[in-house]
Amino acid sequence: MSSNRLSVNDWTAAALEAIGRGGLAAVAVEPLAARLGATKGSFYWHFTNRDALIEAALQRWERDHTDAVIALVEAESDPLARLRLLVSTVIDSTRIPHADSIELAMLATAGHPHVAPVLARVTERRVSYTSALFEALGLPATEARQRGLMAVSAYLGHAQLAHAAPQVVPSTDADLHSYVDRMVQLLTAPLISPDPGEAGR
């Protein structure tokens, strides 16, 4: 690729790929320029410094992995269909090379001053959006929030397993379809009243 044709998107895509491979420490101007077949001058045409590239890359991650997913899900009219599409989309995304690595790298560097506000905003939006889907299914706000949190936690746990022990998660389309169906079934199960015998314990 000719360096004079590189765009901000080219640089942020390369930065995110680097984050997926080695965390924020892997975002270095000269290695990225070499990978893109560009010069440092091309980098400084778009960014004032490395921090500016990291901030732009994090904004792109937020758009691609949260904003775009929500927009896709919102195309469905039925709340249950939206929930299933959301679960299916995020679980399936863990099979994309580097996708789960980027997610886990963000969590691993949660205290970084650039990452912390973005991760907090993304997490809250994901939980709030998923909670709203449960509310649309008729659950009270408090219960909907709990299930939204459980759904996001299940996704992050799956992403960790897919990265660290891929052999334990569904690998075929059929197995993944069944797995998503079961997850949605569990997340939308009716509230279970406590056993009367347990209430006094």
C-alpha positions in Angstrom: 0.0 0.0 0.0 1.4 3.4 -1.0 2.1 5.5 2.1 0.6 8.6 0.6 -2.8 6.8 0.4 -2.9 5.6 4.0 -5.8 6.9 5.9 -6.7 7.4 9.6 -8.6 4.1 9.3 -5.5 2.3 8.0 -3.5 3.4 11.0 -6.2 2.7 13.6 -6.8 -0.8 12.1 -3.1 -1.5 12.4 -3.1 -0.2 16.0 -6.0 -2.4 17.0 -4.4 -5.4 15.4 -1.2 -4.6 17.4 -3.2 -4.2 20.6 -4.8 -7.7 19.9 -1.3 -9.2 19.5 0.5 -7.5 22.4 -1.6 -4.9 24.2 -1.0 -1.2 24.3 2.8 -1.7 24.5 2.6 -3.1 20.9 1.4 0.2 19.5 4.7 1.8 18.4 5.0 4.1 15.5 8.0 2.7 13.6 6.9 -1.0 13.7 3.4 0.0 12.6 4.8 2.2 9.8 7.0 -0.8 8.6 4.0 -3.1 8.7 2.0 -0.7 6.6 4.8 0.0 4.2 4.8 3.7 5.3 7.1 6.3 6.8 6.9 8.0 10.1 6.1 11.1 8.1 2.8 9.5 6.9 2.0 8.8 10.6 2.5 12.4 11.6 0.4 13.6 8.7 -2.6 12.1 10.6 -1.6 12.1 14.3 0.4 14.4 16.5 1.8 11.6 18.6 1.3 8.0 19.7 -1.3 8.9 22.3 -3.4 10.5 19.6 -3.3 7.2 17.6 -4.2 5.2 20.7 -7.2 7.4 21.4 -8.3 7.2 17.8 -7.9 3.4 17.9 -10.0 3.1 21.1 -12.7 5.3 19.5 -12.8 3.0 16.5 -13.0 -0.1 18.8 -16.0 1.5 20.5 -17.7 2.2 17.2 -17.0 -1.2 15.6 -17.6 -3.4 18.7 -20.4 -1.6 20.4 -22.1 1.1 18.3 -22.2 -1.0 15.1 -23.5 -4.1 17.0 -26.3 -2.1 18.6 -27.2 -0.6 15.3 -27.3 -4.1 13.7 -29.5 -5.5 16.6 -31.9 -2.5 16.4 -32.9 -3.5 12.9 -35.0 -6.3 14.5 -38.4 -5.2 15.7 -39.1 -8.0 18.2 -37.3 -7.7 21.6 -36.6 -11.4 21.9 -35.3 -11.5 18.3 -33.0 -8.5 19.2 -31.7 -10.3 22.3 -31.0 -13.5 20.3 -29.3 -11.5 17.5 -27.2 -9.6 20.1 -26.0 -12.8 21.9 -25.4 -14.6 18.6 -23.4 -11.7 17.1 -21.1 -11.2 20.1 -20.5 -14.9 20.7 -19.8 -15.5 17.0 -17.4 -12.5 17.0 -15.0 -14.4 19.3 -14.3 -16.7 16.4 -12.8 -13.8 14.4 -9.0 -13.7 14.7 -7.8 -11.0 17.1 -11.4 -9.8 18.0 -11.4 -11.5 21.4 -7.7 -10.6 21.9 -8.5 -6.9 21.5 -11.4 -7.2 24.0 -9.2 -9.0 26.5 -6.3 -6.5 26.0 -8.7 -3.7 26.9 -9.7 -5.4 30.1 -6.0 -6.2 30.9 -5.1 -2.5 30.7 -8.3 -1.2 32.3 -6.4 1.2 34.5 -4.6 2.9 31.7 -5.6 6.6 31.5 -6.6 6.2 27.8 -8.4 2.9 28.2 -10.3 3.5 31.5 -12.9 6.1 30.4 -13.6 4.3 27.1 -13.9 0.9 28.8 -16.2 2.3 31.5 -18.4 4.0 28.9 -18.5 0.9 26.6 -19.3 -1.5 29.5 -22.1 0.7 30.9 -23.6 1.1 27.4 -23.5 -2.6 26.8 -25.1 -3.5 30.2 -27.7 -0.7 29.8 -28.6 -1.7 26.3 -28.9 -5.4 27.2 -30.9 -4.5 30.3 -33.3 -2.5 28.1 -33.9 -5.5 26.0 -35.0 -7.5 29.1 -37.2 -4.6 30.2 -38.8 -4.7 26.8 -39.6 -8.4 27.4 -41.5 -7.4 30.5 -39.0 -7.8 33.4 -38.9 -5.2 36.2 -36.0 -2.7 35.9 -34.0 -4.2 38.8 -34.3 -7.8 37.4 -33.6 -6.6 33.9 -30.4 -4.9 35.0 -29.2 -8.0 36.7 -29.9 -10.1 33.6 -28.2 -7.5 31.4 -25.1 -7.7 33.6 -25.2 -11.5 33.5 -25.4 -11.5 29.7 -22.4 -9.2 29.4 -20.5 -11.2 31.9 -21.3 -14.4 30.0 -20.0 -12.8 26.8 -16.7 -11.7 28.5 -16.3 -15.2 30.0 -16.8 -16.8 26.7 -14.3 -14.4 25.1 -11.8 -15.4 27.7 -12.4 -19.1 27.1 -12.3 -18.7 23.3 -8.9 -17.1 23.7 -7.3 -19.2 26.4 -8.9 -22.6 25.7 -10.7 -22.6 22.4 -11.1 -26.4 22.4 -13.8 -26.1 25.2 -16.2 -23.7 23.3 -18.5 -24.6 20.4 -16.6 -24.6 17.2 -19.1 -25.6 14.5 -22.0 -23.5 13.3 -24.5 -26.1 14.5 -23.0 -26.3 18.0 -22.8 -22.5 18.2 -26.4 -22.1 17.2 -27.5 -24.6 19.9 -25.3 -22.9 22.5 -26.8 -19.5 21.7 -30.3 -20.8 21.9 -29.6 -22.4 25.3 -28.0 -19.2 26.6 -31.0 -17.1 25.5 -33.3 -19.6 27.1 -31.5 -19.4 30.4 -31.3 -15.6 30.4 -35.0 -15.3 29.7 -36.2 -18.0 32.1 -39.1 -17.0 34.3 -38.3 -15.8 37.8 -38.1 -18.7 40.2 -39.8 -18.1 43.6 -37.6 -19.1 46.6 -38.4 -22.5 48.2 -40.6 -21.8 51.2 -38.4 -24.0 53.3 -35.4 -21.9 52.4 -37.0 -18.6 53.4 -36.6 -19.0 57.1 -33.0 -20.1 57.0 
